[in-house]
Amino acid sequence: MAQPAAVALRGATGLLERAIGYTRASLLLVTPDQLANRTPCPGWDLSALLRHMSDGLAALQEAAELGEVPLRTCGLDDGSIEIVTTLRTRACSLLGAWSDAAVAGDVFVGDRALPTMLLATAGAIEITVHGWDVAGACGRAALPPASLADELLELAPLLVRADDRAGRFAAPHDVSLLAPPGERLLAFLGRRDPPVSSADPAGQHYPAV
């Protein structure tokens, strides 16, 4: 009989796989002329967001392979469309790494230890919301699949608390309980309707954070 830890990790890895599938579909929308578009993340253009996502996938892969994630700064943004290819490649590598991840033990993020299952679930939440961000910046935002959003909604309050939001998520906002699960998930994570997909009126890119 499978151990509870093994079952939990398989479930979290499944969430990660579905989140990546949703986000890979969003990446197919990106074209070179959209890299300066605004995103639903205040202060970020699409190019900077993609670089941030690439760093995040690399960190999750390190977590699976090494059992630790050194604290890092966001990589340099060269404004190239090649970042989309890098993201797709990293997404495939990430799934392979988590499929082989050890069940027991914690992952160290800096000096903080987190259970492997929780880190994989947190990764699924981040990847899902950024998939929506990317599609929104391309003018084609589609809600996360209902089944994925339902599961993430159950887990998100355990992983995104008030003191965790700074630099990651805006404050939650009210939405009807009858709204689709994807809309309620995005509302909990502080996301609203995406802005008009256009470059900054002054012709400047937002800075990477």
Secondary structure per residue as TSV (DSSP state, phi and psi in degrees):
chain	resnum	aa	ss	phi	psi
A	1	M	-	360.0	136.0
A	2	A	-	-66.4	141.0
A	3	Q	-	-72.3	150.5
A	4	P	H	-54.9	-37.7
A	5	A	H	-63.7	-37.5
A	6	A	H	-67.7	-42.0
A	7	V	H	-63.1	-43.5
A	8	A	H	-62.9	-42.7
A	9	L	H	-67.9	-38.8
A	10	R	H	-61.5	-41.1
A	11	G	H	-63.3	-42.4
A	12	A	H	-67.4	-39.0
A	13	T	H	-66.1	-35.6
A	14	G	H	-63.5	-40.6
A	15	L	H	-61.5	-42.4
A	16	L	H	-61.3	-42.5
A	17	E	H	-63.5	-43.0
A	18	R	H	-69.4	-37.0
A	19	A	H	-63.5	-41.6
A	20	I	H	-66.1	-39.1
A	21	G	H	-60.8	-43.2
A	22	Y	H	-63.0	-44.0
A	23	T	H	-73.4	-33.9
A	24	R	H	-60.7	-35.5
A	25	A	H	-64.2	-37.7
A	26	S	H	-65.5	-38.3
A	27	L	H	-64.3	-26.4
A	28	L	T	-64.9	-18.4
A	29	L	T	-81.9	-17.6
A	30	V	-	-75.4	130.1
A	31	T	-	-124.3	160.1
A	32	P	G	-55.4	-36.0
A	33	D	G	-76.2	-3.0
A	34	Q	G	-99.6	-3.3
A	35	L	T	-65.0	-23.4
A	36	A	T	-91.0	1.3
A	37	N	B	-64.4	148.9
A	38	R	B	-67.2	154.3
A	39	T	-	-119.8	169.0
A	40	P	S	-66.0	-10.1
A	41	C	S	-85.7	113.8
A	42	P	T	-55.3	131.8
A	43	G	T	85.9	3.8
A	44	W	-	-119.3	136.4
A	45	D	B	-97.4	173.3
A	46	L	H	-64.0	-39.2
A	47	S	H	-59.7	-46.0
A	48	A	H	-65.1	-39.0
A	49	L	H	-63.6	-43.2
A	50	L	H	-62.4	-39.1
A	51	R	H	-64.3	-42.3
A	52	H	H	-60.5	-42.7
A	53	M	H	-63.4	-40.2
A	54	S	H	-61.7	-43.4
A	55	D	H	-63.1	-38.8
A	56	G	H	-64.8	-41.9
A	57	L	H	-64.9	-39.6
A	58	A	H	-62.4	-40.5
A	59	A	H	-65.6	-40.9
A	60	L	H	-65.0	-35.1
A	61	Q	H	-68.2	-40.5
A	62	E	H	-60.1	-39.0
A	63	A	H	-59.8	-43.2
A	64	A	H	-70.8	-39.2
A	65	E	H	-86.5	-34.3
A	66	L	H	-111.9	-17.0
A	67	G	S	77.9	12.8
A	68	E	E	-154.4	155.9
A	69	V	E	-130.8	103.2
A	70	P	-	-64.1	142.1
A	71	L	-	-64.4	139.3
A	72	R	-	-143.0	164.5
A	73	T	-	-101.4	160.2
A	74	C	-	-64.9	139.3
A	75	G	-	-64.9	162.1
A	76	L	-	-66.1	144.2
A	77	D	-	-104.6	109.4
A	78	D	-	-93.1	2.0
A	79	G	-	71.5	18.4
A	80	S	-	-94.0	144.1
A	81	I	T	-67.4	-14.3
A	82	E	H	-62.4	-18.1
A	83	I	H	-60.5	-29.2
A	84	V	H	-66.4	-43.0
A	85	T	H	-62.7	-41.6
A	86	T	H	-59.9	-43.3
A	87	L	H	-62.7	-44.3
A	88	R	H	-61.6	-42.5
A	89	T	H	-64.7	-44.3
A	90	R	H	-65.5	-34.7
A	91	A	H	-62.2	-42.3
A	92	C	H	-65.5	-43.7
A	93	S	H	-63.5	-37.7
A	94	L	H	-62.6	-44.4
A	95	L	H	-62.7	-40.7
A	96	G	H	-62.1	-41.5
A	97	A	H	-65.2	-42.8
A	98	W	H	-73.8	-26.7
A	99	S	H	-65.1	-28.5
A	100	D	T	-100.3	4.0
A	101	A	-	-65.3	147.0
A	102	A	-	-70.3	148.2
A	103	V	S	-81.0	-46.0
A	104	A	S	-77.9	156.7
A	105	G	S	90.4	173.4
A	106	D	E	-109.1	165.4
A	107	V	E	-109.4	134.1
A	108	F	E	-95.5	120.1
A	109	V	E	-106.5	101.9
A	110	G	T	65.1	-121.0
A	111	D	T	-106.0	13.3
A	112	R	E	-106.2	129.1
A	113	A	E	-93.7	131.2
A	114	L	E	-127.4	140.5
A	115	P	E	-59.0	142.0
A	116	T	H	-54.5	-43.7
A	117	M	H	-62.3	-40.6
A	118	L	H	-66.2	-39.3
A	119	L	H	-65.8	-41.1
A	120	A	H	-63.2	-39.5
A	121	T	H	-67.1	-42.8
A	122	A	H	-60.1	-38.5
A	123	G	H	-63.0	-38.9
A	124	A	H	-64.1	-38.5
A	125	I	H	-64.9	-48.1
A	126	E	H	-61.6	-45.3
A	127	I	H	-64.6	-40.8
A	128	T	H	-63.1	-49.7
A	129	V	H	-66.7	-34.7
A	130	H	H	-72.4	-28.2
A	131	G	H	-61.7	-40.9
A	132	W	H	-66.6	-40.3
A	133	D	H	-57.8	-45.6
A	134	V	H	-62.6	-48.6
A	135	A	H	-62.0	-38.6
A	136	G	H	-63.2	-40.0
A	137	A	H	-65.3	-25.3
A	138	C	T	-91.9	3.1
A	139	G	T	78.2	18.6
A	140	R	-	-133.7	35.9
A	141	A	-	-57.8	128.1
A	142	A	-	-125.6	135.8
A	143	L	-	-60.7	149.0
A	144	P	-	-58.0	150.4
A	145	P	-	-53.5	142.2
A	146	A	H	-58.6	-42.3
A	147	S	H	-65.7	-40.9
A	148	L	H	-66.0	-46.7
A	149	A	H	-62.2	-39.4
A	150	D	H	-58.4	-46.6
A	151	E	H	-68.0	-40.7
A	152	L	H	-67.8	-33.8
A	153	L	H	-61.2	-36.7
A	154	E	H	-66.8	-32.6
A	155	L	H	-96.4	-26.1
A	156	A	H	-56.9	-41.0
A	157	P	H	-62.0	-23.2
A	158	L	H	-78.2	-22.0
A	159	L	H	-112.4	-18.3
A	160	V	-	-123.5	93.7
A	161	R	-	-102.9	172.2
A	162	A	G	-55.4	-42.0
A	163	D	G	-81.2	-3.0
A	164	D	G	-94.4	-11.0
A	165	R	-	-77.3	-30.1
A	166	A	T	-55.1	123.7
A	167	G	T	79.5	-3.3
A	168	R	T	-122.6	-54.6
A	169	F	-	-137.2	146.9
A	170	A	-	-75.7	171.6
A	171	A	-	-63.0	147.3
A	172	P	-	-65.3	155.6
A	173	H	-	-129.9	158.5
A	174	D	-	-71.0	142.2
A	175	V	-	-150.3	152.9
A	176	S	-	-59.8	140.3
A	177	L	T	-65.2	-15.6
A	178	L	T	-91.0	-2.4
A	179	A	S	-66.0	155.3
A	180	P	-	-58.4	152.1
A	181	P	H	-54.3	-39.1
A	182	G	H	-62.2	-40.1
A	183	E	H	-67.2	-39.6
A	184	R	H	-69.0	-36.6
A	185	L	H	-62.8	-47.6
A	186	L	H	-63.2	-38.4
A	187	A	H	-64.1	-41.2
A	188	F	H	-62.4	-33.7
A	189	L	T	-88.6	9.1
A	190	G	T	83.1	14.3
A	191	R	-	-94.3	139.2
A	192	R	-	-118.8	-174.2
A	193	D	S	-53.9	137.4
A	194	P	-	-66.0	152.3
A	195	P	-	-72.0	169.4
A	196	V	-	-58.3	134.7
A	197	S	S	-81.7	88.9
A	198	S	-	-151.1	159.4
A	199	A	B	-69.1	162.4
A	200	D	-	-55.5	135.5
A	201	P	T	-55.4	-29.0
A	202	A	T	-82.8	-0.4
A	203	G	S	78.0	18.0
A	204	Q	-	-110.8	145.7
A	205	H	-	-79.6	148.4
A	206	Y	-	-71.1	151.1
A	207	P	-	-74.7	147.5
A	208	A	-	-73.4	140.3
A	209	V	-	-104.1	360.0
